Amino acid sequence: MATRKTTAKPRPSAKATPKQAPATKAAAAKTSAAATRSAASKPKAKPAPNMAERMEGLQGWMAEIERKQERMTRFGTAAAILAVLLAGGALALGVINQQNTSSKDDVDELTSQVNELGASLKSDTEEQLKTIGGRIDAVEQQLKTIQQTQTTQTQEIATLKSQSATAGAAKGATADGLDIQPGVSPPVPDATP
């Protein structure tokens, strides 16, 4: 087999240097056109990394992470402070509520005091009702006595009137020169008719 020798072709440059001859310029233009065709068919190689740009990108990314972390720290701190304040408030309310609560013994004591008060009121009320009932009975008895006395006096007056009328009619008596007639009231002296 025949070996083929390949010679390295010089890379054509887009710009011709002033040292090149005009004949080489034409050849360079031909080779430049061929190189652009072959370059279009070949994949382009990545450019060399620029370290300064990469560092700036990383610094920007780190700054963004730091801002997020700072924001999360602020929210976390605020939430922790709020939790501590709420826990303190709940503890204070619990202590206050514990001091204000009454125990079963307190309730039993108050219940016994209310029962004693009710019993004493009941006995006092019963005594007062008995006393008032006794007074009412005494007043009713006095009223009956007065009514009996009035009835007796009315009967006595009626009896006396009838006795005086019958006695006066029978005797025809005059008192101080006046005629007394039964059923007629005597005239009052010094009275004008």
C-alpha positions, 0 to 999 in steps of 0.5 A: 500500500502506498502511504500518502504523505499529508502536508500541513496546510497553513491556516489561512488568515482573514486578513492579509499581512503586509509582508505577503506578496500580492500573488499569495493574496489571491491564493490566500483568498481561495484557501480562505473560502475553502476554509470557511466552507470546511469550518462551517461543516466542522463543529465549532470548538468552545472558546477558552473560558474567561475566568473573570466572567466566571468569577463575576457570575459565581459572585452574583449567584452567591450574593443572591443566595446570601440575600435569600438566606438573610431574608429567611433568617429575618423571617425565622428570627421574627417567628421565633420571637413571636413564638416566645412572646406567645408562649410567655403570654400563655404562661402568664394567662395560665398563672393568672387563671390558676390564681383566680380559680376556686377549688372544690373546697371553696365551692363546698364552703360557699354551698354550706354557707348558702344552705345555713343562710337559707335555713336561718331565713326559713326559720326567721320567716316562719317565726315572723309568720307565726307572730303575724298570724297571732296578731291577726288572730288577736285583731280578729278576736278584738273585732268580734268582741267590738261587734258583739259589744256594738250589737249588745249596745244597739239592743240595749239602746233599742230596749231603752228607747222602747221602755222610755217611749212606753213609760212616757206615753203611759205617764204623759209626763212632761219634763221641764214643761215640755211634752215628751212624745214617743218617736219624736225627739225633744226640741233643743232649748235656745234653738229657733225653728 
